[in-house]
Amino acid sequence: MKRVEIIVEGVSEQIFVNEVLVPYIQEQVGYEHLVEPLMIHSGQGGFVNYEHLRNDVQNLLCSRDSNLLVTTFVDFFRIPQSHMPGRETWKDEKNHYRQAQLMEEAMAQDISDRRFIPYIQMHEFEALIFSSIKGFEKYWSQKEVQKIQLIKDEFSNPEDINTSPTGAPSKRILAIKPDYEKPIDGNAIAIEIGIQVMLNECPKFKQWVEKLIERMRQ
């Protein structure tokens, strides 16, 4: 039996992993395998310091269980850059995808354990729900959905949505619907959309999920 521990930064990601990601992965590899989210032990909530994440990863890996995989599901948006390892390799990189990739490589080198698979979500959880307006259509007004569609049409894929601190996916959603609640509303929309659409629309997310499945099958 494989065991996958996914370290997340908040309640929204925890719910998403349990309700959307875990059923899909288990469907692919078998329900006897355990996949579960664990929130970062930061004492403050969220991903505010790399050391918190590093401690959690190392505490899990110290078991030396060869059937264990540890991964992360944290946002690139507002990632605590001053605390991330390998700063000299990624600090001047202008392409966000490449910068996130270099951060992941630095994390992997820092932890130095094959069972660790670092993943940084571009640019945050809400990018995934921009994969389709289907979920928004069920819960939002037609006028609100039209605004979401206009945003979606601006970008080649949802992972590109983030042009400024106020242009992150969640900020754009809040500008349309100020009472949006990430853990509840975001995940209701995600469930309605379904993970297959997200995999089709979000290439970096798809690569991560496929890598987890591949490693679980080994």
Stockholm file with secondary structure:
# STOCKHOLM 1.0

chainA/1-218         MKRVEIIVEGVSEQIFVNEVLVPYIQEQVGYEHLVEPLMIHSGQGGFVNYEHLRNDVQNLLCSRDSNLLVTTFVDFFRIPQSHMPGRETWKDEKNHYRQAQLMEEAMAQDISDRRFIPYIQMHEFEALIFSSIKGFEKYWSQKEVQKIQLIKDEFSNPEDINTSPTGAPSKRILAIKPDYEKPIDGNAIAIEIGIQVMLNECPKFKQWVEKLIERMRQ
#=GR chainA/1-218 SS CCEEEEEESSHHHHHHIIIIIHHHHHHHHCTTSEEEEEECCCSSSSSCCHHHHHHHHHHHHTTCCTTEEEEEEEESTTCCGGGSSCHHHHTTCCCHHHHHHHHHHHHHHHHCCTTEECCEESSCTHHHHTTCSHHHHHHSCHHHHHHHHHHHHHSSSGGGCCSSTTCSHHHHHHHHCTTCCIIIIIHHHHHHHCHHHHHHHCHHHHHHHHHHHHHHHC
#=GC SS_cons         CCEEEEEESSHHHHHHIIIIIHHHHHHHHCTTSEEEEEECCCSSSSSCCHHHHHHHHHHHHTTCCTTEEEEEEEESTTCCGGGSSCHHHHTTCCCHHHHHHHHHHHHHHHHCCTTEECCEESSCTHHHHTTCSHHHHHHSCHHHHHHHHHHHHHSSSGGGCCSSTTCSHHHHHHHHCTTCCIIIIIHHHHHHHCHHHHHHHCHHHHHHHHHHHHHHHC
//
